[in-house]
Amino acid sequence: MPEQPNRRPVARGECPSCGLSYALKADGTMRRHHGMTLAGFSTGEPCPGVGKPPSTAP
């Protein structure tokens, strides 16, 4: 399989609201993603953790 050129590593962190791992924006805050129900389904609404700093960053 050929290498994919120009692929940059993306910083990821754990969302303080839903606890899932998502990409971070350049300013170090959570990128846009949808909230999750307790059953694991998307709410269709932005997660309350969007735009906040991650609770943990690997």
Secondary structure, 3 states (H helix, E strand, C coil): CCCCCCCCCCCEEECCCCCCEEEECCCCCECCCEEECCCCCEEEEECCCCCCCCCECC
